[in-house]
Amino acid sequence: SYDGLEGSDSVVNALVDSNPLGSRYADRSSESNVPLFYAMEKQAELNTAREEINRLANLVGDAEAARQDALDFVHTMQKQVEEMEAKVRRQEKLGSAVPTTGRVHLYNQRGTVQQKS
């Protein structure tokens, strides 16, 4: 809308004069300058929107990097857990194969331990 632009002819003319092409349009009436002023406002809004899009794209990039770091950490921890579980299973197998007290431990079908001397 052009409300509020009335009485701002000097601002519009200054904008037109600062434009390299402004001298070509300087002799037109102030009404013809209003669309130019409106276009310049829209250009500024587009520049602001472009900057905001770039800022948000950078945030998305940072979030993706953090997400990937977290996934890498999870995979590393899963690998360590699997290695530790394998180590515990090996220790259990070695421990049950070598009786330390002279007793043999037998596992029945239910998984409970029966001791024989």
C-alpha positions as CSV (number, residue, x, y, z in Angstrom):
1,S,0.0,0.0,0.0
2,Y,1.1,3.6,-0.6
3,D,-0.5,5.0,2.6
4,G,2.0,7.0,4.6
5,L,4.1,7.8,1.5
6,E,2.4,11.1,1.0
7,G,4.7,14.0,1.8
8,S,7.7,11.8,1.3
9,D,8.5,13.1,-2.1
10,S,11.9,14.4,-1.0
11,V,12.9,10.9,0.3
12,V,11.7,9.3,-3.0
13,N,13.5,11.9,-5.0
14,A,16.7,11.4,-3.0
15,L,16.4,7.6,-3.7
16,V,15.9,8.2,-7.3
17,D,18.8,10.7,-7.5
18,S,21.1,8.2,-5.8
19,N,20.2,5.5,-8.4
20,P,22.5,5.6,-11.4
21,L,19.4,5.4,-13.6
22,G,17.6,8.0,-11.5
23,S,18.5,11.0,-13.6
24,R,16.5,9.4,-16.5
25,Y,13.4,9.3,-14.3
26,A,13.9,12.5,-12.3
27,D,11.7,14.6,-14.5
28,R,8.6,12.4,-14.0
29,S,6.0,13.2,-11.4
30,S,6.3,12.0,-7.8
31,E,3.5,9.4,-8.5
32,S,5.8,7.6,-10.9
33,N,8.5,7.5,-8.2
34,V,6.2,5.7,-5.7
35,P,6.4,2.4,-7.6
36,L,10.2,2.7,-7.6
37,F,10.3,3.3,-3.9
38,Y,7.9,0.3,-3.4
39,A,10.2,-1.9,-5.6
40,M,13.2,-0.8,-3.5
41,E,11.4,-1.7,-0.3
42,K,10.6,-5.1,-1.8
43,Q,14.2,-5.6,-2.8
44,A,15.3,-4.9,0.8
45,E,12.7,-7.4,2.1
46,L,14.0,-10.0,-0.4
47,N,17.5,-9.4,0.8
48,T,16.4,-9.8,4.4
49,A,14.6,-13.0,3.5
50,R,17.7,-14.4,1.7
51,E,19.8,-13.7,4.7
52,E,17.3,-15.5,6.9
53,I,17.2,-18.5,4.6
54,N,21.0,-18.6,4.7
55,R,21.0,-18.4,8.5
56,L,18.4,-21.2,8.8
57,A,20.3,-23.3,6.3
58,N,23.4,-22.9,8.4
59,L,21.4,-24.0,11.5
60,V,20.2,-27.1,9.7
61,G,23.7,-27.9,8.6
62,D,24.9,-27.5,12.2
63,A,22.1,-29.7,13.5
64,E,22.9,-32.4,10.8
65,A,26.5,-32.4,11.9
66,A,25.5,-32.8,15.6
67,R,23.1,-35.6,14.6
68,Q,25.8,-37.4,12.7
69,D,28.2,-37.0,15.6
70,A,25.6,-38.5,17.9
71,L,25.0,-41.4,15.6
72,D,28.7,-42.1,15.3
73,F,28.9,-42.1,19.1
74,V,26.0,-44.5,19.4
75,H,27.6,-46.9,16.9
76,T,30.9,-46.7,18.8
77,M,29.1,-47.5,22.1
78,Q,27.2,-50.4,20.6
79,K,30.5,-51.8,19.3
80,Q,32.1,-51.5,22.7
81,V,29.0,-53.1,24.4
82,E,29.2,-56.0,21.9
83,E,32.9,-56.4,22.5
84,M,32.4,-56.4,26.3
85,E,29.5,-59.0,26.0
86,A,31.8,-61.2,23.9
87,K,34.6,-60.9,26.4
88,V,32.2,-61.8,29.3
89,R,30.9,-64.9,27.3
90,R,34.6,-66.0,26.8
91,Q,35.3,-65.5,30.4
92,E,32.2,-67.5,31.4
93,K,33.3,-70.3,29.0
94,L,36.8,-70.3,30.3
95,G,35.6,-70.1,33.9
96,S,33.3,-73.1,33.6
97,A,35.9,-75.2,31.8
98,V,38.5,-74.8,34.6
99,P,37.1,-75.7,38.0
100,T,38.6,-73.5,40.7
101,T,37.2,-75.3,43.8
102,G,37.5,-78.9,42.6
103,R,33.8,-79.1,41.8
104,V,32.3,-79.4,38.4
105,H,29.4,-77.2,37.5
106,L,26.8,-78.7,35.2
107,Y,24.0,-76.8,33.7
108,N,20.7,-78.6,33.4
109,Q,18.1,-77.9,30.8
110,R,16.5,-75.1,32.8
111,G,19.8,-73.2,33.0
112,T,20.3,-73.7,36.7
113,V,23.6,-74.9,38.1
114,Q,24.0,-78.3,39.6
115,Q,27.2,-79.1,41.5
116,K,29.0,-82.4,41.6
117,S,31.9,-83.2,43.8
